[in-house]
Every structure is written in structure tokens, then in C-alpha cells.
């Protein structure tokens, strides 16, 4: 097959922008499906997908958008859980709607990894450490939860993408059994399926990630390890600064990740998050992203371009293995990292030590417009907040939405 067929990046925000740039860096032509005005839409390499209005990359209207597009074969690059699940459910022999190609897993495998309750059930009895997790079907299940034996406990959504988009949160702390029962009931009534999970103790630096790609033959042509340095908001936030590390530094986590994906016969891009338990040193698996993630461009700039690998694998082309990548390289999300430093009451010295030489999450000298757009949006929000705080005699219309749109978790 022609190696220059285009990729279709389906996603928004940091992930969509990162995937688009990774595809461009590999010399692959690309279309992008994202909402109007999205961060990715400001890239110099952005080319909107067909349609009026253009399809936004979500599952809404996906079949109609792909069917009416006047293009030949294209490789699908999902950047969100729901669209990755849609691709898996509609792929037959690596083809979607005959015309499109995808490097994807079976729908069953995808559901196990995305549904937190199914995932916890599947992990039982496997040689993979994970936090103690309890599925709650109804109110009576709380009578059997061993709260006295657990450390800190929180409630976690079964579908993290929809919960995060609606609430802007990844989890909810609960102090005791009564609070857990009440919080679960409230969220359940709002339509959110939730599980109860023990929090893995340890500092933020104990969070590590095994990112990579597993191909159609079960090989791992690309593996990339990174360590979280800072996070915002605390506990359930996203990485604001991370650093690439050697695979050997977290070998137990790497091996556990590979065992997991081998047993599920996973195919495609992945990002597995672990946390080293401060109690026993064990790396416990927290979750696995089954698509491109926030820092996918960072991995590509360090030498592991999983988007290119997925593009080649979807066409059944050889996928060259990457054995070395840049180690010790940092990646910073300046705006969010400043918030993380402020919350941690860290000195400016910390930033001066970490930021020089690090890749910026959004800014690139050869593609500056997304960063300019982001800074301008941030300035407008700051101005709106300051105006909103002036005396009531000055009336200004300001958005007061409690739940702003969120990117997929990294």
C-alpha cells in the first residue's frame, strides 16, 4: 500500500495537537477532526476534515462524517477513549467502513481497559499489582467493604472521560464509610458509575508511566518511560512537569505492563500509569490509556513516535524498533506548572532548575500559534475573573460555568 496515505487525527486539546505534530514530524500528511477554535486548530499543520460544518472528532456523527468524506484510504488516530472504543467496535480485519485503516485491539480488550470496574475484575488473580478496588452495585455493598483495613479511600469513575468532562475531576476523596456511601449515592443518581479504590501512598515522584506501541505481531517496537515531577491539581490532577527516564529504572513496571498487554493481546498505542507504593515499594498499576495521550508529542520528540508506528502498522508495513531515546529530558506545561509550584509553595529556584532545556508542552518555535492562542485565552480568563471581583456597581457579563471542558486524562 502507498506509504503516503494520510492520517486522520481524531481528537482535541493537548492530545490532538500532540498527535498532529507527531504525525507531521514523521512526514505523514494529515487531516484533523476537532472542535472549531480548538488548540489543534491553531497549528500551522492543521487541515480540517471534510464537511460543513466540519466534524469535530467526537462519536457524534462519526459514521456520517467518515462516509461523506471525499478521500481515499486514511489511517485513524484516536485521541479520546470514546472514539478509540468506536474504532475498535467497528474495525474488521484492521479496516473501518472498508476505506479506513486502524491499528486497534478487539472491542472486548478495549472495554476491559477502559471500564474501570471490568478492569479491576480482570486484574484479580493476575500477576500484576494494583490498588485494592471494590465494585459497588447497590447501597448494600458498602456493608461488606473493609474500611478499617484500608488506607485513604476515594471514589473513582468507571468512565473517566465522561466524568472528567462533566465535573472537571478524576476522583472524589471520602473520609469514612458513611461519606463514601453518601457520595456514591449522589454520583450514582447523576448517572455516573463509580468504584471505590484505596489510594496508593507516596509522593508525586512515585508516579511513573510506561508509554509505547504494541504491533499486530505482539512486538513492542517502541517503549518510553517517564516520571511525574509535579501535578496540578494535587492528588487527582494532571502532570505539569515530567521527565524521561530509562526503562531499566522502572523495570518491574515495564514488565508488568507487557504482561498485561500480552495477556489481552492488545494492539495499538498505549500509556500505562503506575505508582510505586511507599509501603512496600511495589509498582501498582493505576490505569491504561488505549490511545494517544497528553504527552504523546513529548515521546516523539525524545525519539519514540508511536503515532508513526500506528500509521505504519495499520497498513501492515514494517515498524522499525526504537531501542534508544533521550533520557533525562523534561517537558513542562508552563501555565499549569506555575500553578503546581504555587500550590506546593516551591521557590522560583525549582522552576529555574527544571525549565531550562525542557520541551514546552504547547510552544514550538516552528508552530507558535497554539501557544499564543493558549496564553491569550488564559489572559482573558484572568481579566474576566478580576473584573468579576470588582464592586457590584460595575456590571460585566462573565461566564460562570462550574465545569469547563476538559481534555482526556494524560
N, C-alpha and C positions, 0 to 999 in steps of 0.2 A: 504494500500500500504506500501511497505517496507520503513521505515523511513530513511534508509541509502542510498537511491539513490543519485547520485552525483548532484552537481550544476554545471552549465556551466556559468562562468563569462565571459561576452562579453563586453570587453572594455579595455582601456589603461590608462596610466598615473596614477595620484593620485587616480582617481575614481576606476580604475580596480584593483590597488594594495589594496586599502582600502576594496573593496568588497571581494577580495580573502582572506584577513586576517580575515575579519568578519566571513566569511563562515568557515574558518579553526578554529577560536576560538569557534565556535558552534559545532565542532566535525563532520562537514559535509565534505565528500570527494568532491574534486572539480577539474574540468578542467578549463583552462583559454584560451580564444582566444584573442590574442593581437598581435601587430606587433613584428617582431624579434628585440631583443635588448631593448624592452620597459622596463620601470621601473618595471612593474609587473613581467616581465620575469626573473628578478634577485631575486625574492623572493625564499626562500628555499621551499616554498609550491607550487611553480609554476609547473604545469603539462600541457604541451602544448596539444591543441586539435588535433584531428586526421588530417592527410593529409600531402602531400609533394608537395609544401611547406605547412606548417600549415596555416589554415585560420586565418586571423588577427582580427576577431571580427567585421568587418565592414559589411555594407549591400552588398558589392560587393562579389558575390559568396556565399552568406549565405545559399541559398537553397541547392546548390550542396554540400557544406561542411556538413550541418546537415544530408543530405540524405546518404552520403557515410560513415559517422561515424559508427564505429563498437561498439556501446554501446547500452545499453537498455534505459529505461526511464531516463530523466535528467530534472532538473528544470532550466529554463533560467533566468539569472540575467542580464538584460541590464544595461549598464553603459554610454550610449550615447543616445541622442534624436532620431537619425535616426533608430538605431537598436531597441529602445523601440517602436517606431512607427511601424516598421516592425512586431514585435511580436504581437502588438495589431491588426494589419490588418490581420494577418494570424492565430490568435487564434480562435478556435471554441470550445466553452464549456470548456475553460481553457486548451485546447490541441493545440499544434502546430505541424503540419505534423504527427499527431497521436501519435508519440513517445515522444514528448517533452511536458513538463508542464510549465505553466506560471501563475503567479498572475498578471493579467493585466486588464486594462479597455477596453471599446469599442474603436474602431478606431475613432469614432466621438468625444468622450470625449478627447482622446489623441490629436487629431488635434486642438481642441479648445484651449487646454492648451499650445500647442507647437507653434501654429501660433499666433504671437503677434497681428496681425490685427483682426483675428477672436476672440481672447481672449478679446480684448478691446470692440468689438461689443457686445459680450456676456455679459460682465460686466455692460453694460448700463442698468439702471433701477433696478439693483440688490442691495441688502443691504450690499455692500462691497465697501469700499473706495479704489479708485485707482487714479493715476495721470491722468490729462486731456490728452487725446490721440486722435490723428487725423489721419485717414487713407487717404493717398493721392493716387488717381488713375491716375491722369494726372496733367499736369502743371497748368491747370485752377483751381484746388482745392486750390491752395495757395492764390487765391484772397479772399477766404472765411475764412481763418484761423485768429482767433482773437489775433494776436501777441501782440497788445497793452495791452491786458488783462492778458498776461502770464508772469510768472517769467522767469528764464533761460529755454532755449529750446534746445533740442538735437534731432538728428535723430537716430532712433533705428531700427535694422534689424528685419524683420518678422521671419526669420530663423536665430536665434542667433548662432547656432552651425556652419553652413557653413560660415557665415560672420566672425566669430572669427577665424576659421581655416585659412581662406584666408588672412585676414587683420591683425589678432592679436589684434583686437579691439572689444569692445562691443557696442560702440556708438560714435557719432561724434557731438561735440559742434557746434552750429551755433549762430551767434551774432544777426542776424536780418532776416527779411523776404526774402531779396534778397539772402543772403548767404544760407539760408535754401533751397530756390528754386534751386540754382546752385549746391549745394552739393547733393541734392536729385536727380537731373537730371544726375549727374556724376555717382552716385552709381547705379541708375536705369539702365543706359546704360551698366553697367558692369554685369547686371543680378541680382542685389540684390533688393528684395522687401523691402521697408523701410516705417516706420511710423514716425510721428512727435509727441514728447511727452514733456510735461512740467517736468522739473527737480524738485524733491521734496527737498526743502531746509532743511538743518540740518547737524550737524556734523556726522562723520563716526560712532560714537557710537549709532546713532539713527537707524542704520540698525540692524534688528533682523530677526531671522529665526525660522520658525516652521517646524521641520522635523518629519517624522514619517511614519506610515503604516496604511492603511485602508483595512480591510479584506473583504472577499466575502459577509459577512452578514452586512456590513456597520458599523462594530465596529472599534474602534481605540485602538488596544492593545498596541501601542507604540507611544508616543508623546515626543518630545525632543525640548527644546528651547535653543537658543544660541544668543549671542550678538557679533557683529563685533567690534573689538577694533582698528585694523589697516587694511589698504588696500594698495595694490600696483598693478598697477599704481593708482594714485589718481582718484577719481570720477568713472571711469569705470573699475577698476581693480578687483582683487580677494582678499578675506580675507587672511591676513598673520598671524593674531592673532585673535582668538575668544575665548569666554568663555561661558561655560554652565550656564544657568540661570533657575530659577523656572518658570514653566508655568504661575503661578499666576502673575508674574512680567509683563507679556505682554498679559494678559487675553483677551483684545479686539482683538488682532491679532490672538490668538489661536481660538477664537470663530468664527472670520471671515473666517479663513482657513477651519474650519469644516463645516460652512455653504456652502462654495464654493464646497467642495468635496462631500458633501451630495447631493447638487442640481445636480451635474454632475454624481452622482452615481459612483464616482471614486473608483478604486480598485488597490492597489499596494503601492510601495514605493513613497514617495514624499518629496519635500523640498520647502517650500514657503518662499519667501523673502518679508519682509515688511520694510518700512521706516517711522518712526514717523515724521510727518510734523512739522517743527519748528514753523509754523504759527498758527496752531490750535491744535496741539497735537494728531491729528488723525493718526492712523496707516494705511498707504496706501500700498496696495498690488502691488508689482513690477513684480513678475513673479513666476511661479511654475515649478520646475523640476519634470519630470514624471519618474524618475529613480534614481538609486544610484547617489550620488553627491560627491564632493571632500572630504568632512569631514564625510563620512559615517562610517569610522572606528572610528573616534572620538566619535560619538554617541554610537557605540557598546562598546567601552572601558568604557564609562560612564554608560552603563547598558541598552541601547536601541538598540538591534541588529535587525535592520529592514531587513537585508538580511536573517537572520534565519527565521524571521516572514514570509517573502515572500516564502521561501522554504517550510515551513510548510503549508501555505495557498494554495499554488499551488497544493498540494497533498490532500487538503481538510482535513487536520489534525487540531486538536485544536491548537489555537495560544494563549499562555498564555499572559495575560496583564501585562505590566510593569507599576507599579504605582509610583516607586521612582527611581531616578538616581542621579549620583554625580552632585552636584550643586557647581558652583564656580571654576570648573576645566578649565584650559586653554589648548589651542592647538596652537602650533606655527610652522610655516613654516620658519625655521631659515634663509635660504638664502633670501627669499623674504621679510621677516620681517626686516632684516638688511637694505634692500633697502628702505622699508617703513619708518624706523626710520631715515635713512639718508635724505630722501626727506623731511620729516617733521621737520628736524633739531632737533630731540629729543636727549636728553642726554643719555649716556650709562646707567644712573640710571634707566631709563624707562625699558630697557631690563632686568636689574638686578632684578627689582621688578616683572616683568611678567614671565620671562622664567623659573626660578627655580620651579620645581614641575609641570610644564606644560607637556602635551604629545607632542612629536615631531611628526610633520605631516608624516614624512617618516621613521625616525630612530626608530627601536625597537631593544633592546638588543638581543632578540631571533630571529631576522630576519634582520641583519645589512646590508646585501649586497645591497639592493636598495638604502640605504643612501650613502654607499660607492661609488656606481656607480654614483649617482647624484652629489656628491661632485667632483668626478674625471672629470665628464663632464663639470661642472662649471669651474674647474681649467683649463681645456683645452681651453674652450671658452675665459677665461680671458687672457691666454697666447697668444691665436691667436689674440685677439684684441690688445694686447701690441706689438706683432710682426708686426701687420698690420700698426702700427703707427710709426715704425722706418723709417729712410730715405729711399727714393726710390731706392737707390743703392743696398739694400738688398731685393731680390725678394723671397717672400714666398707665396705659394698658400694658400689662406684663403677663406672660404665660405663667400659670401656677400649677402646671401638671406635676403630679407627685411621682409619676412613673415614666421617665423619659425612655425612648427606645434604647435598647442595649444591644451590643454586639454579642455573637455567640461566645461562650466561655472559651478562654485560651487553652 
